């Protein structure tokens, strides 16, 4: 599922990667964060659990993360999740708000697949085709996905190198199961959570509609904060690193 390594000192902060990437995607942030936080860095890993439904898989991930954090003497943490990692962090906040001091998501859609009342997401047929393509042509599909994450970015070549370097290595079947989690609708969680929330986006993101989501999220919950970074794509914590780090530190200080 997810293993957590930890480094640094200060308030506990959990960093969770997105689909197809490992926690090493956050490596460039660690020198700036380790002086402020004890960082629990998530990495996807191979597991031996039998096939689980999406709800069962999320429950297993929650329980596993709580167990690891307690073993690392962490009772509460700030949770930061990128894309699929944002879904995991939001799910944790929904089911165990006592473990979550604050929730920050990056390039996250609380409902990644379109619904009749939620059009700021990927159409159902496109998502289904992507799932099928991944099962049939995993390498080619993952390469296309990585290319989309940097589409339009000034630092596109650098992003591609980082994504390649941090590529997740768990089996295809388990990657596909994680991909299916993106069908989960977490809009009720965003609307009902009483903890502080910030949701961060890249202006040029080709995978989630940043400008629409910043408005839609404040409609779901008028107390959430949102940020949209100029010139950034699906990885604003890299393309707009200085601005994102500043926002994270200021948000955590409140």
Secondary structure per residue as TSV (DSSP state, phi and psi in degrees):
chain	resnum	aa	ss	phi	psi
A	1	X	-	360.0	-100.7
A	2	X	E	-131.7	128.5
A	3	X	E	-104.2	146.3
A	4	X	E	-115.8	119.2
A	5	X	E	-98.8	159.0
A	6	X	E	-136.1	149.0
A	7	X	E	-155.7	163.7
A	8	X	E	83.2	-176.6
A	9	X	-	-146.2	152.2
A	10	X	S	126.6	-152.9
A	11	X	E	-65.8	147.2
A	12	X	E	-75.3	133.1
A	13	X	E	-136.2	124.2
A	14	X	E	-98.7	129.8
A	15	X	E	-115.3	119.1
A	16	X	E	-116.5	129.7
A	17	X	-	-79.2	172.6
A	18	X	-	-92.0	-176.8
A	19	X	T	-68.4	135.5
A	20	X	T	85.7	-9.3
A	21	X	B	-121.5	156.5
A	22	X	-	-103.2	173.9
A	23	X	G	-64.0	-16.8
A	24	X	G	-64.5	-12.7
A	25	X	G	-61.8	-22.4
A	26	X	G	-91.2	3.1
A	27	X	H	-54.0	-40.0
A	28	X	H	-68.2	-16.4
A	29	X	H	-85.6	-24.3
A	30	X	H	-59.4	-43.2
A	31	X	H	-57.9	-34.6
A	32	X	H	-79.3	-22.2
A	33	X	H	-98.5	-27.3
A	34	X	T	-67.3	-19.1
A	35	X	T	-81.2	-12.6
A	36	X	T	-110.6	-28.1
A	37	X	E	-135.4	154.4
A	38	X	E	-91.7	109.6
A	39	X	E	-92.6	128.7
A	40	X	E	-106.6	103.1
A	41	X	E	-94.5	121.5
A	42	X	E	-85.5	140.7
A	43	X	E	-136.5	130.3
A	44	X	E	-66.9	141.2
A	45	X	-	-142.3	158.3
A	46	X	-	-63.0	138.9
A	47	X	-	-132.4	164.2
A	48	X	-	-110.1	13.3
A	49	X	-	-64.9	147.4
A	50	X	-	-67.5	171.9
A	51	X	-	-57.2	130.2
A	52	X	-	-121.9	152.4
A	53	X	-	-69.0	166.2
A	54	X	H	-59.1	-42.7
A	55	X	H	-65.4	-40.7
A	56	X	H	-65.7	-39.4
A	57	X	H	-64.8	-44.3
A	58	X	H	-62.5	-41.6
A	59	X	H	-62.0	-42.9
A	60	X	H	-63.2	-42.1
A	61	X	H	-62.8	-45.3
A	62	X	H	-56.4	-51.4
A	63	X	H	-63.2	-39.2
A	64	X	H	-65.4	-43.1
A	65	X	H	-65.0	-43.3
A	66	X	H	-61.1	-44.0
A	67	X	H	-59.9	-45.3
A	68	X	H	-65.1	-42.6
A	69	X	H	-65.6	-39.8
A	70	X	H	-64.8	-37.2
A	71	X	H	-65.2	-27.9
A	72	X	T	-94.2	16.8
A	73	X	T	61.3	35.8
A	74	X	-	-114.5	119.4
A	75	X	S	-98.0	-32.3
A	76	X	-	-138.3	150.4
A	77	X	E	-151.4	160.7
A	78	X	E	-85.1	129.7
A	79	X	E	-108.4	125.6
A	80	X	E	-123.4	119.7
A	81	X	E	-129.5	135.5
A	82	X	E	-100.7	123.0
A	83	X	T	55.6	-113.3
A	84	X	H	-58.7	-34.7
A	85	X	H	-61.3	-31.7
A	86	X	H	-66.2	-35.6
A	87	X	H	-65.4	-44.0
A	88	X	H	-62.8	-44.3
A	89	X	H	-64.3	-40.8
A	90	X	H	-66.9	-41.0
A	91	X	H	-61.3	-40.0
A	92	X	H	-62.9	-45.3
A	93	X	H	-62.9	-34.9
A	94	X	H	-67.9	-42.5
A	95	X	H	-93.3	-25.9
A	96	X	-	-137.0	64.4
A	97	X	G	-61.4	-22.0
A	98	X	G	-68.3	-15.9
A	99	X	G	-93.5	-8.6
A	100	X	E	-119.3	114.1
A	101	X	E	-76.3	-41.1
A	102	X	E	-156.1	152.0
A	103	X	E	-118.3	119.6
A	104	X	E	-120.5	127.6
A	105	X	E	-114.8	155.8
A	106	X	E	-130.5	124.9
A	107	X	S	52.2	45.5
A	108	X	-	-112.5	138.1
A	109	X	-	-116.5	121.8
A	110	X	S	-63.6	-12.9
A	111	X	S	-145.9	92.4
A	112	X	-	-68.8	-23.7
A	113	X	B	-109.2	135.6
A	114	X	-	-57.6	141.3
A	115	X	B	-123.5	167.1
A	116	X	T	-57.6	-32.4
A	117	X	T	-106.7	17.9
A	118	X	B	-151.2	87.8
A	119	X	-	-91.8	-8.4
A	120	X	S	-85.1	61.0
A	121	X	S	-159.0	179.2
A	122	X	B	-77.2	133.0
A	123	X	-	-58.7	146.2
A	124	X	H	-53.5	-46.0
A	125	X	H	-65.8	-34.8
A	126	X	H	-68.2	-41.2
A	127	X	H	-66.3	-43.8
A	128	X	H	-61.4	-41.6
A	129	X	H	-64.4	-39.4
A	130	X	H	-62.8	-43.1
A	131	X	H	-60.2	-45.3
A	132	X	H	-65.3	-42.7
A	133	X	H	-60.8	-39.0
A	134	X	H	-65.5	-41.9
A	135	X	H	-65.5	-39.6
A	136	X	H	-84.0	-35.6
A	137	X	S	-138.1	70.4
A	138	X	H	-60.6	-44.5
A	139	X	H	-66.1	-48.5
A	140	X	H	-62.7	-41.7
A	141	X	H	-66.5	-42.2
A	142	X	H	-65.0	-37.6
A	143	X	H	-63.9	-41.1
A	144	X	H	-65.0	-39.1
A	145	X	H	-63.5	-43.2
A	146	X	H	-64.4	-38.0
A	147	X	H	-63.5	-39.8
A	148	X	H	-64.2	-31.4
A	149	X	H	-66.5	-25.3
A	150	X	T	-109.6	7.4
A	151	X	T	-58.1	123.8
A	152	X	T	87.9	-3.7
A	153	X	-	-81.5	144.1
A	154	X	T	-64.1	-36.5
A	155	X	T	-97.6	33.5
A	156	X	H	-57.3	-42.7
A	157	X	H	-63.2	-41.2
A	158	X	H	-65.1	-41.3
A	159	X	H	-61.5	-41.4
A	160	X	H	-62.5	-40.9
A	161	X	H	-63.2	-44.5
A	162	X	H	-64.7	-40.7
A	163	X	H	-65.9	-40.7
A	164	X	H	-62.9	-44.0
A	165	X	H	-65.8	-33.8
A	166	X	T	-99.9	15.9
A	167	X	B	-60.6	133.3
A	168	X	-	-70.4	143.5
A	169	X	-	-117.1	17.8
A	170	X	S	-74.3	160.8
A	171	X	-	-58.6	153.5
A	172	X	H	-57.1	-43.2
A	173	X	H	-59.7	-39.4
A	174	X	H	-74.4	-35.6
A	175	X	H	-61.3	-41.9
A	176	X	H	-63.9	-38.1
A	177	X	H	-64.9	-39.6
A	178	X	H	-65.8	-39.3
A	179	X	H	-60.8	-36.2
A	180	X	H	-66.6	-20.4
A	181	X	G	-62.2	-24.8
A	182	X	G	-67.7	-6.9
A	183	X	G	-80.3	-10.0
A	184	X	-	-67.0	134.9
A	185	X	-	-98.7	107.2
A	186	X	-	-107.3	19.3
A	187	X	H	-59.5	-40.9
A	188	X	H	-60.3	-34.9
A	189	X	H	-65.0	-46.5
A	190	X	H	-59.9	-40.8
A	191	X	H	-68.8	-33.5
A	192	X	H	-99.5	-19.1
A	193	X	-	-63.2	134.1
A	194	X	-	-93.8	-13.5
A	195	X	S	-72.9	162.3
A	196	X	E	-71.1	143.7
A	197	X	E	-134.1	141.9
A	198	X	E	-135.2	135.1
A	199	X	E	-123.1	121.5
A	200	X	E	-111.9	141.4
A	201	X	E	-139.0	159.9
A	202	X	E	-102.6	133.9
A	203	X	T	-54.9	-35.7
A	204	X	T	-101.5	15.6
A	205	X	-	-57.6	123.4
A	206	X	S	-89.1	-3.2
A	207	X	S	-108.6	-30.7
A	208	X	S	-131.3	138.4
A	209	X	-	-78.7	94.6
A	210	X	H	-57.2	-51.8
A	211	X	H	-64.6	-37.5
A	212	X	H	-68.4	-40.1
A	213	X	H	-70.0	-36.1
A	214	X	H	-61.2	-34.8
A	215	X	H	-76.8	-42.2
A	216	X	H	-65.1	-36.8
A	217	X	H	-67.6	-39.5
A	218	X	H	-70.2	-23.8
A	219	X	H	-71.4	-40.6
A	220	X	H	-63.7	-41.3
A	221	X	-	-148.7	104.1
A	222	X	T	-65.0	-9.1
A	223	X	T	-90.9	-9.9
A	224	X	-	-73.8	154.9
A	225	X	E	-105.8	148.1
A	226	X	E	-133.2	153.8
A	227	X	E	-137.7	141.6
A	228	X	E	-132.0	120.8
A	229	X	E	-98.3	125.3
A	230	X	T	-60.1	136.2
A	231	X	T	73.7	1.8
A	232	X	-	-97.5	151.9
A	233	X	-	-108.1	-131.5
A	234	X	S	-77.0	-6.9
A	235	X	-	-124.4	63.8
A	236	X	H	-64.5	-22.2
A	237	X	H	-71.1	-9.6
A	238	X	H	-108.3	-51.9
A	239	X	H	-65.5	-32.4
A	240	X	T	-123.1	46.2
A	241	X	H	-56.6	-48.2
A	242	X	H	-62.7	-44.6
A	243	X	H	-66.6	-39.8
A	244	X	H	-67.0	-43.8
A	245	X	H	-60.9	-41.1
A	246	X	H	-61.0	-45.1
A	247	X	H	-64.3	-41.0
A	248	X	H	-61.7	-47.9
A	249	X	H	-65.9	-41.6
A	250	X	H	-66.6	-40.8
A	251	X	H	-65.4	-40.9
A	252	X	H	-69.3	-25.6
A	253	X	H	-76.4	-18.4
A	254	X	-	-76.7	360.0
